[in-house]
Amino acid sequence: MAGHSKWANIKRQKARVDAKKGKVFARLSRAIIVAARHGSADPNGNFQLRSAIDKAKAAGIPNENIDRAIAKGSGQLDAEGDQWEEIRYEGYGMGGVALLIEAMTDNRNRTAADLRAAFNKYGGNLGETGCVGWMFHQQGVISVLGPVDEDQLLEFLVEAGADSYEFVEEDDQAIAEVSTEVTVLEIVTEALKAQDFQVLDAEIRWIGETSVAIADPDQAKSLIRLMDALEDLDDVQSVTANVEFMDEALSGL
């Protein structure tokens, strides 16, 4: 089994630490609002909400903030949760790299204008819906804290129905990233927990069907600046690129 999680690897190669706690809190709170709106307000019966809450707690968001976000999303508090909508934007960066941006916004015009400005500044183009979406597919990804017995993990994942896995280093910790079909993400996650594996995160990611290799340092720098600028926008939840940076492209960064 061979794993792949290109955007996660890009972010590690960049070694970029998001120190903007306020923006992180806002993004995670919006994810809770939307999860509660789409399903039950009870995390025990709503896997998306349960995962969003786990991420929020790991980021240090206070319980009262989490409860408030759930109340907003489920309509218990006020109508604020109904103002947010999930939108996917698509575009291109330097070298023909495809970019998929997931946003949560209460003002489409503002979000589109902010995205267009970022693309224009760093040599990219914000495209029409569907221009690059066909280049990606969704996949479940479960992060398991190591160290783990690889033979034991492999045997278990085959039985549980996972597709692949890979070991990565993050913050000087060994992490096993397990890939699954979206439809069995919850099943495999709960099975891992039942076997006492320490699950750090479980989420649905966009994965590029193919990747564009970038070896030119200037192109790599422009792409990284573009992705950073997009991620820094208040309404953006995630950015995915079908890029693979070659070692020579990153050597000067």
Salt bridges, closest charged atoms under 4 A:
GLU80 OE2 - LYS72 NZ 3.29
GLU85 OE2 - ARG108 NE 2.99
GLU86 OE1 - HIS38 NE2 2.85
GLU90 OE2 - ARG88 NE 3.62
ASP106 OD1 - ARG110 NH2 2.87
GLU170 OE1 - ARG12 NH2 3.03
GLU177 OE2 - ARG12 NH2 2.94
GLU177 OE2 - ARG205 NH2 3.36
GLU186 OE2 - ARG50 NH2 3.29
GLU190 OE2 - ARG50 NH2 3.16
ASP201 OD1 - LYS55 NZ 3.95
GLU203 OE1 - LYS55 NZ 2.78
GLU203 OE2 - ARG205 NE 2.59
GLU209 OE2 - HIS137 ND1 3.26
ASP228 OD1 - LYS14 NZ 2.95
ASP228 OD1 - ARG16 NE 3.02
GLU231 OE2 - LYS11 NZ 3.34
GLU231 OE1 - ARG16 NH1 2.96
ASP232 OD1 - ARG16 NH2 2.81
ASP232 OD2 - LYS20 NZ 3.46
ASP234 OD1 - LYS23 NZ 3.78
ASP235 OD2 - ARG110 NH2 2.77
